[in-house]
């Protein structure tokens, strides 16, 4: 109940002030209002703050003052003080926890929605990043998920072109997984294996004896924020974009695994243009048939193959697919796949604004209402989020690449049986499995 009051009071108060300035024709100091919103959401932590992070990722999704302010929440949110850190570390590692480190910085280096990171050094001289979860995050997540269900129920009382039942289930399961740092440690080991021969993508290594289910200690990776290279030469921006493309899509097409949280605080850039991939709390694993469906839909769009498009959507779990519904779904698919369908050097989209994607989404929304609506399979939620989030990165970089060739290099020689065997062996080795409720698994 305290969480409900805190969320409603904080955001509601800011919204009331915003509405009042408009009602009485007053000029709103957008910079000050955006800073207040940043401070409010940063203090709330939890899923609500993650929503702000995602909005800040997409160019032009918010006015510039708001986008700039909320972007700080990706790694520089307000941190908890030393008394909190000392108590939490004692809870996780025991009262003598400080003796287990050569040094441990009191001030958090990064702070985000579910936890904050402190730089430390082991007795062997190894630089470490120690991610400590905020207190009571389990109850906070549940409270916010209940609020989200309420919002969805209000939305569905009217016309509902998109059923939200599977969306809420997927978001709920993935957020609860993010609270389990033991699972994140296994995800990190999985990604280390995937990229063990890759020089352009770096993954930290966990320190198991300094980690628990609420504390994750790992090797420190040095790099700069991606937005720092927006003014670098095109060659540099293109190299970083190619490395980002591989960091996200090699795991997906080769192992059926995707990093579901591509906001700007979850990776940094090294001097040699390679990528540090950070934070493995939100990792989504897909059955091989889902991966095949992604490739099948690509060729269906390329060759105008209606039957193959139906097979692709059905393999993902879409039900009662009519010719009209396929046409509507393909509007969004053609937007997402567009850069991959033309064999030429181009930006990820013609416009540098994320508003074009919003226009396409609005068109799909209206058309879905006309044809009777749809229930998206739950696997779609974070696959779509990854695609849009990563596309936003390429828009920030203004990179110019032959996306068609990058994609074809990844899918060349795709074999469903080989993917299934590779995935089974690799996931089993690291104690990771397909998420419960995965339709293709059922």
Secondary structure, 3 states (H helix, E strand, C coil): CHHHHHHHHHHHHHHHHHHHHHHCCCCCCHHHHHHHHHHHHHHHCHHHHHHHHHHHHCCCCCCHHHHHHHHHHHCECCCCCHHHHHHHHHHHHCCCHHHHCCEECCCCCEECCCEEEEEEECCCCCEEEEEEECCCHHHHHHHHHHHHHHHHHHHHHCCCCEECHHHHHHHHHHHHHHCCHHHHHHHHHHHHHHCCCCCCEEECCECHHHCCCCEEEEECCCCEEHHHHCCCCHHHHHHHHHHHHHHHHHHHHHHCEEECCCCHHHEEECCCCCEEECCCCCEEECCHHHHHHHHHHHHHHHHCCHHHHHHHHHHHCCCCCCHHHHHHHHHHHHHHHHHHCCCCCECCCCCCCCHHHHHHHHHHHHHHHHHCCEECCCCHHHHHHHHHHHHHHHHHHCCCECHHHHHHHHHCCCCHHHHHHHHHHHHHHCCCCCCCCCCCCC
